[in-house]
Amino acid sequence: MIRPRFHLAIAVTDLESTRAFYGGILGCREGRSAERWVDFDLHGHQLSFHCLDSAVDAGTNSVDGDAVPIPHFGLILDLDQWGALRDRLLAAKVDFVVEPRIRFVGLPGEQATMFLRDPSGNALEFKAFREDSQIFEAQ
């Protein structure tokens, strides 16, 4: 059985100092990145840092055309678990922040993803990778 891993998106105000700390000081391997976000491998867990004007006033960041809520907590499932959860959430008529979809199609890190909020308004992401080995693969 695969050990569960967490995915956590965190608001930051500067990506270079974030890279220096997580990559340089903590020794985390850098994964995918774009102009306003970067992923790091923290002992097999995925930390995703999104640059916002203020780390206090979090909002959304564009990822593959979606307005992704920041901060959010995520869980990486296998594809079967993700599909079963998606079906359960659809049947329950859950309001999605980002509808279930496949992102980065045909690229390293291709993934199924969906975002929703809990009753208190906390943003959650559930995702699954077609290839588990590509969780931290750079594009």
C-alpha positions in Angstrom: 0.0 0.0 0.0 1.3 3.5 -0.9 1.9 5.7 2.1 -0.5 8.8 2.0 1.2 12.1 1.3 -0.1 15.6 1.9 -0.2 18.6 -0.5 -0.3 22.0 1.1 -0.5 25.3 -0.8 0.9 28.3 1.1 0.9 32.0 0.3 4.3 33.7 0.1 5.4 37.2 -0.9 8.7 36.3 -2.7 9.5 33.1 -4.6 13.3 33.6 -4.6 13.6 33.7 -0.8 11.2 30.8 -0.7 13.4 28.8 -3.1 16.5 29.8 -1.0 15.0 28.5 2.2 13.2 25.4 1.1 15.6 24.3 -1.6 18.8 25.7 -0.2 18.5 25.5 3.6 16.1 22.6 4.0 17.3 20.7 0.9 13.9 20.1 -0.6 13.9 19.1 -4.3 12.2 21.7 -6.5 9.4 20.4 -8.7 7.1 22.2 -11.2 6.9 26.0 -11.1 5.6 28.9 -13.0 6.0 32.7 -12.7 4.0 32.9 -9.5 4.2 29.5 -7.9 6.7 26.7 -7.1 6.4 23.1 -5.7 8.8 21.4 -3.4 9.2 17.8 -2.2 9.2 17.8 1.6 10.1 14.2 2.4 7.6 12.9 -0.1 4.9 15.6 0.6 4.1 18.3 -1.9 4.4 21.9 -0.7 3.1 24.4 -3.3 4.1 28.1 -2.6 2.0 30.7 -4.4 3.3 34.3 -4.6 0.6 36.8 -3.7 0.8 40.5 -2.9 0.3 39.6 0.8 0.7 36.3 2.5 -2.0 37.5 4.9 -4.6 38.6 2.4 -4.8 35.3 0.5 -6.9 34.9 -2.6 -6.5 32.9 -5.8 -3.7 32.1 -8.2 -4.0 31.0 -11.8 -2.9 27.4 -12.4 -3.5 25.9 -15.8 -6.5 28.3 -16.3 -8.1 27.7 -12.9 -8.5 30.3 -10.1 -6.9 28.1 -7.4 -7.8 29.2 -3.8 -4.8 30.0 -1.6 -4.3 28.7 1.0 -5.7 25.2 0.5 -5.0 21.8 2.0 -4.9 18.9 -0.3 -4.7 15.1 -0.4 -3.1 13.1 -3.1 -5.1 9.9 -3.9 -4.7 7.2 -6.4 -6.9 7.6 -9.5 -9.5 5.0 -8.4 -9.9 6.7 -5.0 -10.1 10.1 -6.7 -12.7 8.9 -9.1 -14.8 7.4 -6.4 -14.6 10.6 -4.3 -15.5 12.7 -7.3 -18.5 10.6 -8.0 -19.6 10.8 -4.3 -19.2 14.6 -4.3 -21.1 15.0 -7.5 -23.9 12.8 -6.2 -24.0 15.0 -3.0 -24.3 18.1 -5.3 -21.2 19.7 -3.7 -20.4 23.2 -5.0 -16.9 23.0 -6.5 -14.5 25.9 -6.5 -12.8 24.2 -9.4 -14.8 21.4 -11.1 -13.2 18.0 -11.3 -10.8 18.0 -14.3 -7.5 16.7 -15.7 -4.8 19.4 -15.7 -1.5 19.5 -17.5 -2.8 17.0 -20.1 0.1 15.2 -21.9 2.7 17.0 -19.8 4.8 15.7 -16.9 2.7 15.9 -13.7 -0.6 15.3 -15.5 -3.2 15.1 -12.8 -6.9 14.8 -11.9 -7.9 17.6 -9.6 -10.9 19.2 -7.9 -11.3 22.0 -5.3 -14.1 22.6 -2.8 -14.6 24.2 0.5 -15.5 22.7 3.8 -18.5 24.1 5.8 -16.2 26.6 7.5 -14.9 27.8 4.1 -11.5 26.1 4.2 -10.4 25.3 0.6 -9.5 21.6 -0.1 -8.0 20.0 -3.1 -8.1 16.3 -4.0 -5.8 15.2 -6.7 -4.4 12.1 -8.4 -1.5 11.6 -10.8 -1.7 9.2 -13.7 1.9 8.3 -12.9 2.7 8.4 -9.2 6.4 9.0 -10.0 5.5 12.4 -11.5 4.2 14.1 -8.4 7.3 16.4 -8.3 8.2 16.2 -12.0 9.2 19.5 -13.6 7.5 20.5 -16.8 
